[in-house]
């Protein structure tokens, strides 16, 4: 015996083409949501390299490339395509001609569309 739900959406056309004046938009990765993830003034985003660290602050994973933004002098936000599963990261952040090396304690990892915003406190440099 087949069960029919009153919420059966098979009778409706839910594609983008069914709405007047709408068209399907291509998926784009960006850091547009950075304004929503960071409160206060920010420095511009820069390409950075992060290495996962264990509880003893020893490398425990492969380094990865990400976009990094300094929210304040003691906090940083990283944008990456995968979530970060460790509590600490070693971040190499280019600042002008030199590279700033930071140890970051991860405080939050949230999904923003196709990317993940990884927020953390700078423990030292």
C-alpha positions in Angstrom: 0.0 0.0 0.0 1.5 3.3 -1.1 1.5 6.2 1.4 0.8 9.6 0.0 1.8 12.7 2.0 0.1 16.0 1.7 3.6 17.5 1.5 4.5 15.6 -1.6 6.4 18.2 -3.7 6.5 16.2 -6.9 3.6 18.3 -8.2 5.5 21.5 -7.9 8.4 22.8 -10.1 11.0 24.0 -7.6 13.8 24.7 -10.1 15.3 28.2 -10.5 13.7 28.5 -14.0 10.2 28.4 -12.6 10.6 31.7 -10.8 10.0 34.8 -13.0 13.2 36.8 -13.7 15.5 34.3 -11.9 18.4 32.4 -13.3 20.7 29.9 -11.7 23.8 31.5 -10.3 27.3 29.8 -10.5 28.8 28.8 -7.1 31.6 31.1 -6.2 34.0 30.9 -3.2 34.8 34.1 -1.5 35.4 35.7 1.8 32.3 38.0 1.5 31.0 36.5 4.8 34.0 37.8 6.6 32.1 41.0 7.6 29.6 38.7 9.4 32.2 36.6 11.1 34.5 39.4 12.4 33.4 42.3 14.6 35.4 45.5 14.5 38.2 46.7 12.3 40.2 44.2 10.2 43.4 44.0 8.3 43.1 42.9 4.7 43.0 39.1 4.0 46.3 37.5 3.1 47.3 34.1 1.9 48.8 32.2 4.9 50.1 28.7 5.7 48.8 26.9 8.7 50.1 23.7 10.4 47.9 21.7 12.8 49.5 21.3 16.3 48.8 18.8 19.1 48.3 19.6 22.8 52.1 19.8 23.3 52.3 22.3 20.3 54.1 19.8 18.1 53.1 19.4 14.4 50.5 16.7 14.0 49.2 17.1 10.4 50.0 18.4 7.0 50.4 22.2 6.5 47.6 23.8 4.4 47.1 27.1 2.6 44.3 29.4 3.7 43.2 33.0 3.7 43.9 34.8 7.0 42.6 38.0 8.5 43.7 39.6 11.7 40.5 40.8 13.5 42.5 42.4 16.4 46.1 42.2 17.6 45.3 39.1 19.6 42.8 37.2 17.3 42.8 35.9 13.8 40.3 34.3 11.4 41.3 31.7 8.8 39.2 30.7 5.8 39.7 27.2 4.5 37.8 24.6 2.5 37.8 22.0 5.3 37.1 22.2 9.0 40.1 22.3 11.4 40.0 19.4 13.9 42.9 20.4 16.2 42.9 22.9 19.1 46.1 24.7 18.0 47.6 25.9 14.7 51.0 27.4 13.8 50.2 30.1 11.2 52.7 31.8 8.9 51.1 35.1 8.0 52.9 37.4 5.4 53.0 41.0 6.6 54.7 43.2 3.9 58.2 41.9 3.3 58.4 39.6 6.4 56.4 36.6 7.7 54.7 36.7 11.1 54.7 33.3 12.8 51.8 32.8 15.2 50.6 30.1 17.5 46.8 30.2 17.5 44.4 28.5 19.9 41.2 27.6 17.8 38.1 28.9 19.5 35.5 28.4 16.8 35.1 26.6 13.4 32.0 27.5 11.5 30.7 26.7 8.0 30.1 29.7 5.7 28.8 28.2 2.4 31.6 26.2 0.8 34.3 27.5 3.2 35.0 27.3 6.9 35.8 30.2 9.1 38.3 29.2 11.8 38.6 31.8 14.6 41.3 31.7 17.2 43.2 33.6 19.8 46.9 34.4 19.2 48.9 32.7 22.0 52.3 33.9 20.9 54.5 34.8 18.0 
